[in-house]
Amino acid sequence: MTTDLLPPEKLGPEIQLEVQRLLGRCMVRIQQYEKSLKVLLAHHELAGPAETLEVQQTLRAQKLSNQTLGQLAGLLFETFVVPEGFERELLPEDKTPTDRISFAHSFRITQAPEQWEQTKAAIQELVSLRNELVHHFLYRFDLWDEQGCINAMAYLQEAFQRIDTHYQELRAWLMTLHQGRVALASFVQSDAYLNLLINGINPDGSFEWRDTGIVRALREEVQALASDDGVPLKTLQAQMHARHPTQTPQKYRCSSWQQVLTESCEFDLTYRRDSQTGPKTAWVRLRPPSPPRSGTKERKRPGRGAVTPPTDPAPEPA
């Protein structure tokens, strides 16, 4: 190692001050990385009853404030940077209250397994570099010797480049998170979101019957009106028109209430006569849930697929 890296004024006692400056630069960048990582981990996912979300985020940030860089890196690869196929249940049914509105959102970066392992190993290397600088730097370099200072400076310049590369990568992740949050905020204020929240209809027009507003309303009215024999369909229709006027079969691409009741697979629709000569009338009751059978594949839930936009007719040949 030569002194060519140093300007002439650094060859004297000030060389130690230059080492300190370069070491401080590395430590500041590492602290910037840790601070940014805590922000990302505090905001990239949230779940629970709506009224608790703000408090949850504050408590999460407080908990993360005492975590080491190694602990933060572990959380990063458990919840944010994840391998393809990763699934995480944010609102488990056995722990989610049914008497309040709950909400969950999650932003993640998904990588192929090999890339995920490489990214994880690179961040673990950053943690090791940080520990080396904090705990072992003075044992590695003799700062009372000019050559030791020169070696330390070269090491710190290379270390800063490695640290800064990770910091810029993290900034890109934070920018992606910010853009996702902005897009989510815009969607939450849209008609498409209200249609999803109230009616259970996805932006592409698809839905699962059990999550739709019309099935929820039907279930509520059947439970309130039905006797042991069920409830007459005409009575149920009148109650729906009175209490849920916006929930109509046409909203869900059906032509009749009978079609909704049949397709949803949530109700039993039967026809019976009040007398031997009287006309048949339709009766509705809730269908009891079928117990899952072990060893069988879960059946696809009934619903409707996406709405296919009409295609423009091909122009006639000239």
C-alpha positions as CSV (number, residue, x, y, z in Angstrom):
1,M,0.0,0.0,0.0
2,T,1.4,3.4,-1.0
3,T,0.7,6.9,0.1
4,D,-0.6,7.9,-3.3
5,L,-4.2,7.9,-2.0
6,L,-3.4,10.8,0.3
7,P,-3.0,14.5,-0.5
8,P,0.3,15.8,0.8
9,E,-1.3,17.6,3.8
10,K,-2.7,14.2,5.0
11,L,0.7,12.6,5.4
12,G,1.3,14.1,8.8
13,P,-0.6,13.9,12.1
14,E,-3.9,14.7,10.3
15,I,-4.0,11.3,8.8
16,Q,-5.6,10.0,12.0
17,L,-8.3,12.6,11.7
18,E,-9.0,11.4,8.2
19,V,-9.5,7.8,9.4
20,Q,-11.9,9.1,12.0
21,R,-13.8,11.1,9.4
22,L,-14.1,8.0,7.1
23,L,-15.1,5.8,10.0
24,G,-17.7,8.4,11.1
25,R,-19.1,8.5,7.5
26,C,-19.6,4.7,7.6
27,M,-21.3,4.8,10.9
28,V,-23.7,7.6,9.9
29,R,-24.7,5.7,6.8
30,I,-25.3,2.6,8.8
31,Q,-27.5,4.5,11.2
32,Q,-29.4,6.0,8.3
33,Y,-29.9,2.4,7.1
34,E,-31.2,1.2,10.5
35,K,-33.5,4.2,10.8
36,S,-34.9,3.7,7.3
37,L,-35.3,0.0,7.9
38,K,-37.3,0.6,11.1
39,V,-39.7,3.0,9.1
40,L,-40.2,0.3,6.4
41,L,-40.9,-2.5,8.9
42,A,-43.3,-0.3,10.9
43,H,-45.4,0.6,7.9
44,H,-45.3,-2.2,5.4
45,E,-48.1,-4.3,6.9
46,L,-51.0,-3.6,9.3
47,A,-53.9,-5.7,10.4
48,G,-56.7,-5.7,13.0
49,P,-59.9,-4.0,14.1
50,A,-60.1,-0.6,12.4
51,E,-60.2,1.4,15.6
52,T,-56.9,-0.1,16.8
53,L,-54.8,0.4,13.6
54,E,-53.3,3.8,14.6
55,V,-52.3,2.6,18.0
56,Q,-50.9,-0.6,16.6
57,Q,-48.6,1.3,14.3
58,T,-47.3,3.5,17.1
59,L,-46.6,0.4,19.3
60,R,-44.9,-1.4,16.5
61,A,-42.6,1.6,15.9
62,Q,-41.8,1.7,19.6
63,K,-41.0,-2.0,19.6
64,L,-38.7,-1.7,16.6
65,S,-36.9,1.3,18.1
66,N,-35.0,-1.1,20.4
67,Q,-34.1,-3.8,17.8
68,T,-30.6,-4.3,16.7
69,L,-29.6,-4.3,13.0
70,G,-29.4,-8.1,13.1
71,Q,-32.9,-8.4,14.5
72,L,-34.3,-5.9,12.0
73,A,-32.7,-7.9,9.1
74,G,-34.3,-11.1,10.4
75,L,-37.8,-9.4,10.4
76,L,-37.1,-8.0,6.9
77,F,-36.8,-11.4,5.4
78,E,-39.7,-12.8,7.4
79,T,-42.3,-10.3,6.3
80,F,-41.2,-7.9,3.6
81,V,-38.6,-9.5,1.3
82,V,-40.0,-13.0,0.8
83,P,-39.6,-16.0,-1.5
84,E,-42.1,-16.7,-4.2
85,G,-45.1,-18.6,-2.8
86,F,-44.9,-17.0,0.6
87,E,-48.3,-16.7,2.4
88,R,-49.0,-14.9,5.7
89,E,-52.4,-14.9,7.4
90,L,-52.8,-11.4,8.8
91,L,-56.4,-11.9,10.0
92,P,-56.7,-15.4,11.3
93,E,-60.4,-16.4,11.8
94,D,-59.9,-17.7,15.3
95,K,-58.3,-14.4,16.5
96,T,-60.3,-11.8,14.5
97,P,-63.4,-10.3,16.2
98,T,-66.6,-10.7,14.3
99,D,-68.5,-7.8,15.8
100,R,-66.2,-5.1,14.4
101,I,-64.8,-4.1,11.1
102,S,-61.2,-5.4,10.6
103,F,-58.7,-4.4,8.0
104,A,-55.4,-5.7,6.7
105,H,-52.9,-4.5,4.2
106,S,-49.4,-5.8,3.3
107,F,-46.7,-4.6,0.9
108,R,-44.0,-7.2,0.0
109,I,-41.2,-7.7,-2.4
110,T,-41.2,-11.3,-3.8
111,Q,-38.1,-12.9,-5.2
112,A,-37.2,-16.2,-6.7
113,P,-35.8,-18.6,-4.0
114,E,-32.2,-18.3,-5.2
115,Q,-32.4,-14.5,-5.4
116,W,-34.0,-14.3,-2.0
117,E,-31.1,-16.3,-0.5
118,Q,-28.6,-14.1,-2.2
119,T,-30.3,-10.9,-1.0
120,K,-30.5,-12.3,2.6
121,A,-26.8,-13.3,2.6
122,A,-25.9,-9.8,1.4
123,I,-27.8,-8.1,4.2
124,Q,-26.2,-10.5,6.7
125,E,-22.8,-9.5,5.4
126,L,-23.8,-5.9,6.0
127,V,-24.7,-6.8,9.6
128,S,-21.3,-8.4,10.0
129,L,-19.6,-5.4,8.5
130,R,-21.4,-3.1,11.0
131,N,-20.2,-5.3,13.9
132,E,-16.7,-5.3,12.6
133,L,-16.6,-1.5,12.5
134,V,-18.2,-1.1,15.9
135,H,-16.4,-3.9,17.8
136,H,-13.2,-4.8,16.0
137,F,-11.9,-1.9,14.0
138,L,-9.2,-0.8,16.4
139,Y,-8.0,-4.4,16.8
140,R,-7.6,-4.7,13.1
141,F,-5.7,-1.5,12.3
142,D,-2.9,0.2,14.2
143,L,-3.9,3.9,14.0
144,W,-0.7,5.0,15.7
145,D,1.2,3.9,12.6
146,E,1.1,5.8,9.4
147,Q,0.8,2.6,7.3
148,G,-1.9,1.3,9.6
149,C,-3.8,4.5,9.0
150,I,-3.4,4.2,5.2
151,N,-4.7,0.6,5.3
152,A,-7.6,1.7,7.5
153,M,-8.5,4.5,5.1
154,A,-8.6,2.1,2.1
155,Y,-10.7,-0.4,4.1
156,L,-13.2,2.4,5.1
157,Q,-13.6,3.7,1.6
158,E,-14.4,0.3,0.3
159,A,-16.7,-0.4,3.3
160,F,-18.6,2.8,2.7
161,Q,-19.3,1.8,-0.9
162,R,-20.8,-1.5,0.3
163,I,-22.9,0.2,2.9
164,D,-24.1,2.8,0.6
165,T,-25.1,0.2,-2.0
166,H,-27.4,-1.4,0.6
167,Y,-28.7,2.0,1.6
168,Q,-29.7,2.9,-1.9
169,E,-31.4,-0.5,-2.3
170,L,-33.4,0.2,0.9
171,R,-34.3,3.7,-0.3
172,A,-35.7,2.1,-3.5
173,W,-37.8,-0.3,-1.4
174,L,-39.1,2.6,0.6
175,M,-40.0,4.5,-2.5
176,T,-41.9,1.4,-3.8
177,L,-43.7,1.2,-0.4
178,H,-44.6,4.9,-0.6
179,Q,-45.9,4.5,-4.1
180,G,-48.0,1.5,-3.0
181,R,-49.5,3.4,-0.1
182,V,-50.4,6.3,-2.3
183,A,-52.1,4.0,-4.8
184,L,-53.9,2.3,-1.9
185,A,-55.1,5.6,-0.6
186,S,-56.4,6.6,-4.0
187,F,-58.2,3.2,-4.4
188,V,-59.8,3.5,-1.0
189,Q,-61.5,6.7,-2.1
190,S,-62.8,5.3,-5.3
191,D,-66.1,3.8,-6.3
192,A,-64.4,0.5,-7.1
193,Y,-63.3,0.2,-3.4
194,L,-66.8,1.0,-2.1
195,N,-68.2,-1.6,-4.5
196,L,-65.7,-4.1,-3.1
197,L,-66.3,-3.2,0.6
198,I,-70.1,-3.0,0.5
199,N,-71.0,-5.4,-2.3
200,G,-68.0,-7.8,-2.3
201,I,-67.4,-7.2,-6.1
202,N,-63.8,-7.0,-7.1
203,P,-62.6,-4.2,-9.5
204,D,-62.6,-6.7,-12.4
205,G,-66.3,-7.6,-11.7
206,S,-65.5,-11.1,-10.1
207,F,-66.8,-12.1,-6.7
208,E,-67.4,-15.0,-4.4
209,W,-71.1,-15.4,-3.4
210,R,-70.4,-15.8,0.3
211,D,-68.6,-12.4,0.5
212,T,-71.3,-10.4,-1.4
213,G,-73.5,-7.8,0.1
214,I,-76.6,-9.5,-1.2
215,V,-75.8,-12.8,0.4
216,R,-74.9,-11.1,3.7
217,A,-78.2,-9.3,3.7
218,L,-80.2,-12.4,2.7
219,R,-78.6,-14.4,5.5
220,E,-79.4,-11.7,8.0
221,E,-83.1,-11.5,7.0
222,V,-83.6,-15.3,6.8
223,Q,-82.2,-15.6,10.3
224,A,-84.5,-12.9,11.5
225,L,-87.7,-14.1,9.8
226,A,-87.4,-17.8,9.4
227,S,-89.3,-20.4,11.5
228,D,-88.5,-24.0,11.6
229,D,-90.0,-24.3,8.1
230,G,-88.0,-21.4,6.7
231,V,-89.4,-18.1,5.3
232,P,-91.6,-17.6,2.2
233,L,-89.6,-16.1,-0.7
234,K,-92.2,-13.4,-1.2
235,T,-91.8,-12.3,2.4
236,L,-88.0,-12.3,2.1
237,Q,-88.2,-10.3,-1.2
238,A,-90.4,-7.6,0.5
239,Q,-88.0,-7.4,3.4
240,M,-85.0,-7.0,1.1
241,H,-86.7,-4.3,-0.9
242,A,-87.6,-2.4,2.3
243,R,-84.3,-2.8,4.2
244,H,-81.7,-3.4,1.5
245,P,-83.0,-1.6,-1.6
246,T,-79.5,-1.4,-3.3
247,Q,-79.0,-5.2,-3.1
248,T,-80.6,-6.5,-6.2
249,P,-80.0,-9.6,-8.3
250,Q,-79.1,-7.5,-11.4
251,K,-76.1,-6.0,-9.5
252,Y,-74.7,-9.5,-9.4
253,R,-75.5,-10.4,-13.0
254,C,-78.6,-12.4,-12.1
255,S,-82.1,-12.1,-13.5
256,S,-84.0,-13.3,-10.4
257,W,-83.9,-13.9,-6.6
258,Q,-84.2,-17.6,-7.3
259,Q,-81.0,-17.5,-9.3
260,V,-79.1,-15.7,-6.5
261,L,-80.3,-18.2,-3.9
262,T,-79.4,-21.2,-6.1
263,E,-76.0,-20.1,-7.4
264,S,-74.8,-18.9,-4.0
265,C,-75.1,-22.4,-2.5
266,E,-75.8,-20.6,0.9
267,F,-79.5,-21.3,1.0
268,D,-82.0,-24.2,0.4
269,L,-84.8,-23.2,-2.0
270,T,-87.9,-25.5,-1.9
271,Y,-91.4,-25.3,-3.3
272,R,-94.5,-26.5,-1.5
273,R,-98.2,-26.3,-1.5
274,D,-100.3,-25.0,1.3
275,S,-103.1,-27.4,0.2
276,Q,-103.4,-30.2,-2.3
277,T,-105.1,-27.8,-4.8
278,G,-103.2,-24.7,-4.0
279,P,-100.3,-23.3,-6.1
280,K,-96.7,-24.0,-5.2
281,T,-94.9,-21.3,-3.3
282,A,-91.1,-20.9,-2.8
283,W,-89.6,-21.1,0.7
284,V,-86.1,-20.3,1.8
285,R,-83.9,-21.5,4.6
286,L,-80.2,-21.2,5.4
287,R,-78.2,-24.2,4.3
288,P,-76.3,-25.8,7.1
289,P,-72.5,-25.8,6.6
290,S,-71.1,-29.1,5.4
291,P,-68.2,-30.5,7.6
292,P,-64.9,-30.7,5.6
293,R,-64.0,-34.2,4.6
294,S,-60.4,-35.3,5.4
295,G,-58.2,-36.1,2.5
296,T,-60.3,-34.2,0.0
297,K,-59.4,-31.1,-2.0
298,E,-61.1,-27.8,-1.0
299,R,-63.8,-27.1,-3.6
300,K,-63.8,-23.8,-5.4
301,R,-66.2,-21.4,-3.8
302,P,-69.2,-20.5,-5.9
303,G,-69.0,-17.0,-7.5
304,R,-68.7,-15.2,-10.8
305,G,-65.5,-14.5,-12.9
306,A,-64.3,-11.2,-14.2
307,V,-66.4,-9.2,-16.6
308,T,-65.1,-9.5,-20.1
309,P,-65.1,-6.2,-21.8
310,P,-66.8,-6.2,-25.2
311,T,-64.5,-6.4,-28.1
312,D,-64.8,-4.0,-31.1
313,P,-66.1,-5.8,-34.2
314,A,-63.6,-6.5,-36.9
315,P,-63.8,-3.9,-39.6
316,E,-65.4,-5.1,-42.8
317,P,-63.0,-5.6,-45.7
318,A,-63.0,-2.8,-48.2
